[in-house]
Amino acid sequence: MPEALSGDPFTRVGAVADAVLYEGYLLYPYRRSSAKNRVRWQFGVLLPRTWVEADGPVAEGISGSADSWYQRTECLVRAAPDAVLRVRVRYLQLQRKQVEAPGEDGRYRPVESLRGDDGTAHLSFEEAVPYERDLAWPLAELLRGPRTAEVSAPAAVYTEELGAGRVVRRREHVRAHTTVAAERLADGLYRLCVRTENAGEAPDARAPRAEALRQALLAAHTLLAGEGLEFVSQTDPPAALRDRARGCRSAFTFPVLGGPAGESADGATGPVLLSAPIILPDHPQVAPESPGDLHDAAEIDEILTLRTMLLTDEEKAEARATDPRAARILDRVDTMPPEVFANLHGAIRSLAPAAEEACEARPAWWQEGGDAGLSPTTDTVTVDGVPLGTGSRVRLNPRLRGADAQDMFLVGRSAEVAAVFHDVDGSVHLAVTVDDDPAAELHGWYGRFHYFRPDELEPLGDGTEPPP
C-alpha cells in the first residue's frame, strides 16, 4: 500500500500546477451564452476507453490536447538506494449545476435560470471541482514490480436552497487508477513510468462528448517529488544522459522540471517534476505581475482585463450568474488598483544578445541544422505511395474524434505542404497552408501553420512530389 505523505514537497510548483488545472476552465467573456463556453475541457481529458476508442485506438502524442483514456509519464531520475518517490495525481471532476423551481404540484423541475429571494441570479451550467490523490512508495519496492493505487473521485449531490427554488449540484463517480513502475538503468540511475487511466466504462460508446465528460478526468496532470532523488530534464538533459532521455516515451503529457531554476550544478536536474497536458519549458513560473487566474487558455492578462472591464452591466450580471469563478474575476477586475493594472503592461525578462538578434531576423521557431539528420524543408514522408514534402499538394481529411476541435472546418480543403516535422515522441506531422486562406502567405512568413498526421492527408493529382 502507498505510504502516507508528510508535509508537501509540491508547494514550489503549486501556482503553476493550479494554472494547468484551470487552463481553459472558463473562457472570456465568461458568460454561459458565449459559444466558446459551450465547448470547454480541451486539455488533459481522460475519458472512458470504450468511448475514446469507439472509432479505433487514438494516436499517441506528447501533449493532451486530444482526448485519450490514459496518460503516461516516463522520465529519468537519479536516486539513492533508500529513496522514496512521491506522486500527486490531480484533475477536475465535472459538476452539473442545475437550477430547479417548484411546479404547481410542488415537485421541483429543472429550469435554465432563477432569481433567488436575495435578488441573485442563478444559471444552470457545468462547473468542475478539483480532486487530488497523494501516493508514495520506496524506490526499492517499485523495482520489485509495478504498484497500482486507485485515484477515483466519488459521486456527490449537494443542494442549495434559494427560497424561490434551489440549485442542485451533481457529480458522477469517476473511476481511475495510477500505476507506477521503476527500472534500473545504471548505478544510481532509474527510469520511472507513471500511468494514469480512466477505469470507467461509458454506458453508450456513441454518446455525445458532453455526456461522456461526466465520467472523465479533466485537466489531468501529475507531480513527482521525493526524498533522496532528483529528476533529469527531458527537454535539455545532461549530455551523458541524452540518449537515455530520448528513450523515455511519454504519452498525452509533457514532463518538465518544476520549481526555480539553478537548483542543480548543471541546471539539467531538479527535485520536482510537473507532467502537464500542455507543453511547458523547464521551471515554468506564473508571472509575478499577474494578480490572478483568468482561466482563458493562453491568456494575456492585460488584454483580457481590459476586455472584461468593457463588458456591459448586463453581460457582467450574466457572467456572475454563470460561475462563482467568473464572479471572482469580475470582482478583481472591477476593484483593481491602477498601479496593479499598470504592471500588466509587460516586463522585459532578458536582453540576451541571441534574443536581440532573433528579433531582427525573420521569425523562425525551427532552425535548420538544429537536429542532425533532420531537415523539415527537404524531408519527405510517403502517403499512399507518394512522397510528400515542401510544395506538395494535399487534401485534408482530419480525424474528427481525438483531434483539434477546429479541424472539422478544414475537412476536404486543399492545401500545400510547407514542412515535414519529426516530433520528439517519434511521430511525424506535416505543416500545411490552406489554399483559400487569404492570409496564407503571411502565415507562411511567420511560420504559423496547420499540422496534420500523414494519415490525415491525401495526395492531390500529378506533381505531388516536392520540388528538388
N, C-alpha and C positions, 0 to 999 in steps of 0.2 A: 504493500500500500504506500502511496506517496507520504512523505514526511510533512509535518506542519511547518509552515514558514514562520520565522521570527524576524520582525522588522520588515521593511520594504526596500529591497535593493533597486526598485524601479523608479524611485522618485526623480532621478536625474533625467528621465525621458518622459515624465508624466505629461507635461504640456504638449509635446509633440504627439504622444500616443492619443491624447484626448482629441487633438486636431484630426488625426486619422480616423478616430471613432466617429466623429460627427462630420467628416468630409462629405458634402453633398446632402446632409440631412434635410435641409430646408433651403430652397433657392429663392433669391430675390425675384419678385417683390414680396415674398413671404406670405402670400395670400393663397387660400385654398383654390380660388378661382383661376389662379395662374396656371397656364398649360404646363409650365415647367414642373410644377409641384404635383402633377399627376403621373410623372414618370421619375420616381426617385429611386434610391437604393441602387447605385450603379457600381459600387466598389466593394470588393471582398464579400460577395454574396454567395453563400454556400447553401444550395437548395437540395431537397431530396434527390438521390441519384436517379430514381425512376423517372422523375420529371426532367432532369437535365439531359438524360440520355435517351429520351423518347425518340429522337432522330439520329441516334448514334453517339459514340463517345466524343467528348469535347477535345479540342486540340490544346495541349498544354502551352502556357505562356509564362512570362516572367512577372506579370502583374495581374491583379484581379479585376480588370475592367470587364471581363466576360464571366458569365455565370458558370459556376462549377459546383461540384458536390464535395470537394476536398481542397485543402491547401497543404503543400509540402515545403518545409524549410530544411535545406541541407547547408551545413556550414562547418568550418574548421574551428577547433578550439585547442589551445594549449592548456594542459591541466596537470595538477599534482595527483598522485595516486589516491589521496583521500578527498578529492574534490566532490562537491555536491552541486548538482545542476538544479536551478530553479526556473520554472516555466510559468508564465501567466498568459492564459488564453482569454481574449476579450472580444466581445461582439455586442451588437444591438439586437434586441428582440422586438419584433413588430407588436405594436399595441393598437388595437382599433378603438378609437374614441367615438362612441355612438350616443348622440343626444336623443332622448326619449321624452315624449309628452303623454299625459294620461288621456285616454279616449273617453267617450261618453259612458262606456261600460266599466270605467275605472281601470282598465288594463293599459299598461304603457305600450306605446307604439313608436317605432323609430321615425325621427324627423331629421331634416337636414340642418336646422338651426333652431335656437331657442334663446329667449332672453330671460335671465333669472330674476328673482324678486328684487335683487340689488341693482338691476339695470344692465348687468354684464351680459354681453352676447357670447353664445357658445355655438360652435360649428362641429358637425361630425367630421372626423378627419383621422388619418393614420399617424400615430406617434411611434416612438420607439424608446425603449428603456435599456440602459447598459447592464451587461452581465459580464462577470469575470470569474475565473477559477484559478487558484494558485496550486501548483504541483511542485514536488521536489523529490529527487532520487539521488543517492550516491552514484557517482560515475561507475564505481566497481559493480554495482547492481545492474546498471544499464549494459555493461559489457557482457554480462551473462545472458542477456536476451532482452528483447523489446518489452516495455512496460506500457500498459494502457490504462487510462482513467476516464471516467465519464465527465463531460463538461456540458451537460444538458441544462436547459433553463426550464423551470416548471411553468405550467399553466396557471393563470390567475384571473380573477374577476374582482373589480373594485367599482363601487357605486358611490356617486356624489350627488346628494340631494340638492336641488335648486329651488324648491318651493313650487315653481311653475312646472317643474319636470325634474329630470335627473340626467346625469351623464354616467354611462356605464363603459368602463374600460376593460377590454378582454385581451388576454394573451394566450395563445395556444402553446402546448408543450413543444419545445424544440429539443430534439434528440441529437446528441453529438458526443463524440469521444475523441481523445487525443492519444496518440501512440508516440513514444519516444524511444529511439534506439541509438546506440553508440558503437563505433568501430575503431579499433586501434590501428593507426597508420604507421606510427614510429614511436620511439621513446618520447613520452610527453605530448604527443600529437594525436588528436582523435577527430573523427568525422561524426557529427551529430545529425540525426534526422528527426524532425518533429512534424507529425502529420495529424491534422485535424479533419475529421469527416462529419458530414451530416449523416446521421444514422437513421433518420426518419424515412418513411415511405409515403409518397404522395397518394392520396385517395384516388386521384384522377391524373394520370400522366399527361393528359391533354388539357388540363385546366389552364385558364389564363394565368399569366405570371403573377398578377396581383393576389390570386388565391394561394399559389404555391409559396409566396413570400411569408405567409403566416407561420410556416414551419421552418423558416430559413434563419441562418446566421447572417447578420448584416454587418458590413464593415469589419469583418473578422480579421484579427491580427494577433501576433504572438510576440511576447517579450521573453528574452532569455538572460539570465544572470547566474551568479553562484559564488561559492567560496572556493578559492584555490584554482581558478581558471580564468583565461582571457580569450576572447573571440578574435578571429582573424578576419580582416576586411575581405569581403567577396569582390568588391569593385577595384580595390587597389592593394592587393596582398603583398607581403614582402617577396622579393624576387625569388628567394629559395622555396617559397610555397605557392608560386604562381600556378604551376601545373596541377598541384593538389587542389587548389581553389577552383580551377576550371572543371575539375571532376565532380564538384558539388552541383546537384541538379534540383533547384527549387522550382515549384510549380504554383502559379497563381498568387505568388507573393514574392517580395523582393527584400532580402535581409541586408541591413546596413548597421554599422556601429552606432551606438547611441551615446548620449552624454557629451560633455565638452571634448573638443579635440585636444591633442597634446598630452593625453594621459599615459602614453607609452613612448618609449625612446624612439621607435621607428615610425610612430604615427599610424601604423597599419594594424594595430590590435587595440582592444578595449574591453572593459569589464561588463558591458551590456550590449545586447543585440536587439534591434527592433526589426521584425519581419512584417512588412506592411503590404497591403494590396495595391499601393501606388508606388511608383519609382521615386526614391529619395536619394540624396547623397549621404555619405557617411557623416555622422554627427549633425543631423538636422536640428535646427533650432527655430522656435517661434520668434518672429521679430519682436524685440523689446518695445517697439513703438505701438504695437497692436494692443488696443485696450480690451479686446475680447473677440471670441469666435463669431464669424458671420455665416458660417456653415455653407458657403456658396460654391465650394469646389473651384479651386484655382482663384480664390478671391483676391481682390486688390482693395485693401481697406479704405483708402481714400475715396476711390470711385464709388464703391458700394455705400459708404457712409453718406456721401453727397446725394446719391440717388435715393437713399432711404429718407433723408431729410426732406426731399421734394415730393414724397408721397402725399396725396391729399388726405384730409382728415377721415374721409370715408374709407380710403384704402388702408390707412393705419388701423382703423377700427376693425376692419375685416382681418388684417394680419394678426392683431391682438387676439381675436376670437379663434384664429386658426390653430395656434400652438403656443404654449407657455414660453418656449424658447424664442419665438418670434416676438412676443410681448417684451421679453427682456432686451432683445436687440433694439427695439424701438425706444424703450426707456433709456438705454445707454446713449443712443444717438441724440435723443431729444434733450438730454441733460449734459452732453459732452462739453467740457470747458474749451474755450478757444485754443489754449496752449496745447491741449491733448490733440485736438484736430490738426493743429499746425504740424505736429510731429509725424502725422500720417503722410506728409508730402514726400517722404523718402529720405534715405540716408545713404551715403557713399561708404561701402564696406571695404573697398580696396581700390588702390590706384596702381596696381601692379603693371609693369611695362607690357606684359603679354596681353593683359586685358585692354590696354590703350591701343595696342597695335590691331587687335581683333576688331575694335570699334571702327577703325579707319578702313578696313577691308570689307569686301562683300561678305554678308552674313553667311557663315558656313558652320553647321554643327558637326559635320563629318570632315575630317582631314585625310586626304589620300595619303596612303603610306602609314596611317596610324596603326594598322594591324597588318603584320606581314602576311603576304599571300592573298589579301582581300582587296578588291577594288570595286566599289559599287557602280562606277560608271562603265566598267568593261566586263564585269562578271555576268554570267547568264545562268538561267535555270530552265530546264526543259519541261514544257507543259504540252501534253498531247503530241509528243514527238517534235515540238517546235521549240528551239532555244529562244527564250525571251530575255531581253536586256534593254539597255538605254535606247530609246527610239522605237521600241516595238509597239505595235498597235494591238489593243486587247479590248474585250468586252467584260464588264464587271458583273459577277454573279456571286455576291457575298452571301454567306450563310445568314439566315435571319434569326437563328437562335444561337446564343453564345457568342454574339458579335456586338460590335458597337451599334448602339441604337440608331445612329444616323445613317448607317449603311443601307437601310431599307430604301432610302431616297435615291440610291445610286444603282439599283438593280437594272441591268440591261443597258446602262450607259456605256459609251465607248470612251477610251482613254489612251494615253500614251505613257509608257514606262519611262521613268526618269532615272531609276537606280535599283540595284538589287542589294539588299542588306542581309547580312548574316547576323542573327541575334546571338546574345551571349549564351542562350539556352540551346543553341544549335539549330534553331528553326530559321526559315528564310521568309522574308517579306519583300514585296516589290512596291516601291514608291511610284505613284502614278499621278498625273494631272488629268482631270476630266475635260473632254474636248469642248463642251459647250459652256464651260465656266469662263465668264468674261474676265476673271482675274487670274486665269491660269498662268499667264506669263509672269505676273507679279509674284504669285505663289512660288513658281519655279525659281525666281531670282532670290527669294528669301529662304528657299529650302523648306517650304511648307507644303507637304503632300498628303494624299490619302494612301493608306498602307493596306495591302491585301496579301493573303497567303497564295501560293501558286494554285491551289485547288479552287480558288475563288475567281480565277481569270480564265478567259477563253481567247486563244489567239485569233486574230482577225485577218482574213484574206491572205493575199500574197505579200511577200516582202516583210514578214513578221520577224525575220532575223534582224538583230540590231545592226546598225551601220558599222563598218570596220573602223 
